[in-house]
Amino acid sequence: MSMSRTSRKKTADPIVIDESAGLIFQTEAELYEHFEQEIQVLENEFFSIRSKEDVNEHEFSRYDTQLERLLDDPDEVWEDNDTLPGKRMFIYIRSFDKGVQHIAACYLTESTPSFVYLHFPTTDTDLAERYRRGQLVFERSQSDAQLGAIDGDALHEGDELAEGLYKAMLLLRSEKDIPEIDFHSFADCREVALEDADEIWRSSDSLGNVLVSFIKEFGDEDEFIYIVVTVEDAPSGSHALLFSFPTRDKGLVDRYRHGENLQAEEVVQESSH
């Protein structure tokens, strides 16, 4: 029921789950020993809430081929920060044929599932609902929207200008920057950045849109910068939210420092597009 996404064959190469966190293992035994407590918590929960009428445990292996499709192309991804104290876990859910849903509880490394604590097939919709917990960070029905879209901004509404500028930002940012899937964890910074920006810059694009970027630095030890990009309405001088994002890429931040440097008191804000 629990497995690493890495090959289960013996190999002379170390098993790398998350190099930055020091999660490098010489053997699978060492790997599973490290995650034993988390696996046990999740398995105990699973067996305590599953129905006897659900897919028989002895038939689980028939559904193993679904795991790769689930992890590569889920219907939903939920971020659960409560089940494993002090640890972030991501729950992947996908529907398959004949009413079967496959669910996987994962450790993510740079937005990619690198270890699966637990995965299982189920035909029990009530059981699947129990795993929809925490914060929904991806939903296929909203897959046309960008992963970093936040409720209340134009990107979330599929605005063409917001999508174009956001995609350009993703192309420019460093691969080592804060993973896009983590952007929602910084959403509370948006209002702070708007209300108490360190810098505000106004510029016009080639189509005549007047863009105003709010830049705010956060943190003492784990420093990052939060940027809110808005579009200015000429008659009123108010600003509608296009999108926002956190970053540690100073080069990317510099790209938003162009045009006219404004004082905060000159800006009238709108909460949404």
C-alpha positions as CSV (number, residue, x, y, z in Angstrom):
1,M,0.0,0.0,0.0
2,S,2.9,2.3,0.5
3,M,5.8,2.7,-1.9
4,S,8.4,5.1,-3.2
5,R,7.9,6.4,-6.8
6,T,11.5,5.3,-7.3
7,S,12.3,1.9,-8.7
8,R,12.0,-0.9,-6.2
9,K,14.9,-2.9,-7.8
10,K,18.1,-3.0,-5.9
11,T,20.6,-0.5,-7.2
12,A,24.1,0.7,-6.3
13,D,23.0,4.3,-6.7
14,P,21.6,6.1,-3.7
15,I,17.8,6.8,-3.5
16,V,17.3,10.5,-3.6
17,I,14.0,11.7,-2.3
18,D,14.8,15.3,-1.4
19,E,18.5,16.3,-1.6
20,S,17.9,19.8,-0.1
21,A,16.4,18.2,3.0
22,G,19.1,15.5,3.2
23,L,16.7,12.7,2.3
24,I,19.2,10.5,0.5
25,F,19.2,6.8,1.3
26,Q,21.5,3.9,0.4
27,T,18.9,1.1,0.6
28,E,15.1,0.8,0.4
29,A,15.2,-0.6,3.9
30,E,16.8,2.6,5.1
31,L,14.2,4.7,3.1
32,Y,11.2,2.9,4.6
33,E,12.6,3.0,8.1
34,H,12.9,6.8,7.8
35,F,9.2,7.1,6.8
36,E,7.9,4.3,8.9
37,Q,6.1,6.4,11.4
38,E,4.2,8.5,8.8
39,I,3.3,5.3,6.8
40,Q,1.9,3.7,10.0
41,V,-0.2,6.7,10.9
42,L,-1.8,6.8,7.4
43,E,-2.3,3.0,7.2
44,N,-3.9,2.9,10.6
45,E,-6.3,5.7,9.5
46,F,-7.1,4.0,6.2
47,F,-8.0,0.7,7.8
48,S,-10.1,2.3,10.5
49,I,-12.4,4.2,8.1
50,R,-12.6,1.9,5.0
51,S,-15.8,-0.1,4.3
52,K,-15.8,-3.9,4.1
53,E,-17.7,-3.5,0.8
54,D,-14.9,-1.5,-0.8
55,V,-12.2,-2.9,-3.2
56,N,-10.7,-6.0,-1.5
57,E,-7.2,-5.4,-0.2
58,H,-6.0,-8.6,-2.0
59,E,-7.0,-7.0,-5.3
60,F,-5.1,-3.8,-4.9
61,S,-2.2,-5.0,-7.0
62,R,-4.5,-5.1,-10.0
63,Y,-4.8,-1.3,-9.8
64,D,-1.0,-0.5,-9.4
65,T,-0.8,0.5,-13.0
66,Q,-3.1,3.5,-12.2
67,L,-0.6,5.1,-9.9
68,E,1.7,6.6,-12.5
69,R,-1.3,8.2,-14.3
70,L,-2.7,9.5,-11.0
71,L,0.6,11.2,-10.1
72,D,1.2,12.6,-13.6
73,D,-2.3,13.8,-14.3
74,P,-4.5,14.0,-11.2
75,D,-8.1,15.3,-11.0
76,E,-7.4,17.0,-7.7
77,V,-4.5,17.7,-5.4
78,W,-5.0,18.7,-1.7
79,E,-2.4,20.1,0.7
80,D,-2.8,18.5,4.1
81,N,-0.7,20.1,6.9
82,D,-2.5,18.5,9.8
83,T,-2.5,14.7,9.5
84,L,1.3,14.4,9.9
85,P,2.3,16.9,12.6
86,G,4.9,19.3,11.4
87,K,4.9,17.8,7.9
88,R,3.3,18.8,4.6
89,M,1.5,16.1,2.7
90,F,-0.2,16.2,-0.7
91,I,-3.2,14.0,-1.5
92,Y,-3.6,13.1,-5.2
93,I,-7.1,11.9,-6.4
94,R,-8.1,10.7,-9.8
95,S,-11.2,8.9,-11.1
96,F,-10.8,5.9,-13.3
97,D,-13.3,3.6,-15.1
98,K,-16.1,1.6,-13.3
99,G,-16.5,4.1,-10.5
100,V,-12.9,3.5,-9.2
101,Q,-11.0,6.5,-7.7
102,H,-7.3,6.1,-6.9
103,I,-5.9,8.1,-4.0
104,A,-2.2,8.7,-3.1
105,A,-0.7,10.5,-0.1
106,C,2.6,11.9,-1.2
107,Y,5.8,13.7,-0.2
108,L,6.6,16.4,-2.8
109,T,10.0,17.6,-3.9
110,E,9.9,20.8,-6.0
111,S,6.3,20.2,-7.0
112,T,6.9,16.6,-7.9
113,P,5.8,13.5,-5.9
114,S,9.0,11.8,-4.9
115,F,7.7,9.4,-2.3
116,V,4.2,7.8,-1.8
117,Y,3.3,7.1,1.8
118,L,0.1,5.4,0.8
119,H,-2.0,4.7,-2.2
120,F,-5.1,2.7,-2.8
121,P,-8.1,2.3,-5.2
122,T,-11.7,2.8,-3.9
123,T,-15.3,2.7,-5.1
124,D,-16.5,4.3,-1.8
125,T,-17.3,8.0,-2.5
126,D,-17.6,8.7,1.2
127,L,-14.1,7.4,1.8
128,A,-12.7,9.5,-1.1
129,E,-14.4,12.5,0.4
130,R,-12.5,11.9,3.7
131,Y,-9.3,12.6,1.8
132,R,-10.4,15.9,0.4
133,R,-9.0,17.9,3.2
134,G,-6.7,20.8,3.8
135,Q,-6.4,23.2,0.9
136,L,-7.3,22.4,-2.6
137,V,-4.3,23.4,-4.7
138,F,-5.3,21.9,-8.0
139,E,-8.5,20.9,-9.6
140,R,-8.9,19.6,-13.2
141,S,-12.1,21.5,-13.8
142,Q,-10.0,24.6,-13.2
143,S,-6.9,23.3,-15.1
144,D,-7.2,26.1,-17.7
145,A,-6.5,28.5,-14.8
146,Q,-2.9,28.9,-13.7
147,L,-1.7,27.0,-10.6
148,G,-0.8,30.3,-8.9
149,A,-4.2,31.9,-9.4
150,I,-5.8,33.2,-6.2
151,D,-9.5,33.9,-5.6
152,G,-10.2,37.5,-6.3
153,D,-7.5,38.1,-8.9
154,A,-8.0,38.3,-12.7
155,L,-5.8,35.3,-13.3
156,H,-8.3,33.2,-11.4
157,E,-11.0,34.4,-13.7
158,G,-9.0,33.5,-16.8
159,D,-8.3,37.1,-17.8
160,E,-6.1,37.2,-21.0
161,L,-3.8,40.0,-19.9
162,A,-3.2,38.4,-16.5
163,E,-2.5,35.0,-18.1
164,G,-0.1,36.4,-20.6
165,L,1.9,38.3,-17.9
166,Y,1.9,35.4,-15.5
167,K,3.2,32.9,-18.1
168,A,5.9,35.4,-19.0
169,M,6.9,35.5,-15.3
170,L,7.1,31.7,-15.1
171,L,9.4,31.7,-18.1
172,L,11.8,34.2,-16.5
173,R,11.9,32.9,-13.0
174,S,14.7,30.6,-11.7
175,E,14.1,26.9,-11.6
176,K,15.3,27.0,-7.9
177,D,12.7,29.6,-6.9
178,I,9.7,28.9,-4.7
179,P,7.7,26.1,-6.4
180,E,4.5,27.3,-8.1
181,I,2.4,24.7,-6.2
182,D,3.5,26.5,-3.0
183,F,2.2,29.9,-4.1
184,H,-1.1,29.4,-2.3
185,S,0.7,29.1,1.0
186,F,1.8,32.7,0.6
187,A,-1.6,34.1,-0.3
188,D,-2.0,36.0,3.0
189,C,0.9,38.2,1.9
190,R,-1.1,39.7,-0.9
191,E,-3.1,42.2,1.2
192,V,0.0,43.1,3.3
193,A,2.0,43.8,0.1
194,L,-0.8,46.0,-1.2
195,E,-1.3,47.9,2.0
196,D,2.3,48.3,3.1
197,A,4.5,47.9,0.0
198,D,8.2,48.7,0.2
199,E,8.1,49.8,-3.5
200,I,5.4,50.6,-6.0
201,W,6.3,50.8,-9.7
202,R,4.1,52.0,-12.6
203,S,4.8,51.3,-16.3
204,S,3.0,50.9,-19.6
205,D,3.1,47.8,-21.8
206,S,3.2,47.8,-25.6
207,L,-0.7,47.7,-25.7
208,G,-1.1,50.7,-23.6
209,N,-2.0,48.9,-20.4
210,V,-0.8,50.8,-17.3
211,L,0.7,48.2,-14.9
212,V,1.5,48.9,-11.3
213,S,3.6,46.4,-9.3
214,F,3.6,46.3,-5.5
215,I,6.8,44.8,-4.0
216,K,7.1,43.8,-0.3
217,E,10.0,42.0,1.4
218,F,9.1,39.4,4.1
219,G,10.9,37.4,6.7
220,D,14.2,37.7,8.7
221,E,15.6,34.2,8.4
222,D,13.6,32.7,5.5
223,E,13.5,35.9,3.4
224,F,11.3,36.2,0.3
225,I,9.7,39.0,-1.7
226,Y,6.0,39.1,-2.6
227,I,4.9,40.9,-5.8
228,V,1.4,42.0,-6.7
229,V,0.8,43.0,-10.3
230,T,-2.2,45.2,-11.0
231,V,-3.6,47.2,-13.9
232,E,-4.5,50.8,-13.5
233,D,-7.9,52.2,-14.6
234,A,-7.1,55.6,-16.2
235,P,-10.3,57.5,-15.3
236,S,-10.4,56.5,-11.6
237,G,-6.7,55.8,-11.0
238,S,-7.8,52.6,-9.1
239,H,-6.0,49.3,-9.5
240,A,-7.4,45.9,-10.3
241,L,-5.5,42.7,-9.2
242,L,-4.0,40.7,-12.1
243,F,-1.9,38.2,-10.2
244,S,0.6,37.9,-7.3
245,F,3.4,35.6,-6.4
246,P,6.3,35.0,-3.9
247,T,9.9,34.8,-5.0
248,R,13.5,34.6,-3.8
249,D,14.8,35.4,-7.3
250,K,16.3,38.9,-7.0
251,G,16.8,39.0,-10.8
252,L,13.1,38.4,-11.3
253,V,12.2,41.1,-8.8
254,D,14.4,43.6,-10.7
255,R,12.2,43.1,-13.8
256,Y,9.3,44.6,-11.9
257,R,11.4,47.6,-10.9
258,H,10.9,49.7,-14.0
259,G,9.0,52.7,-15.1
260,E,7.9,55.3,-12.5
261,N,8.6,54.7,-8.8
262,L,5.5,55.7,-6.9
263,Q,4.8,56.6,-3.3
264,A,2.3,54.4,-1.5
265,E,-0.1,57.2,-0.7
266,E,-0.6,58.0,-4.4
267,V,-2.3,54.7,-5.1
268,V,-6.0,53.9,-4.9
269,Q,-6.6,50.1,-4.6
270,E,-9.4,47.7,-5.6
271,S,-9.7,44.3,-4.0
272,S,-10.6,42.4,-7.2
273,H,-10.7,42.6,-10.9
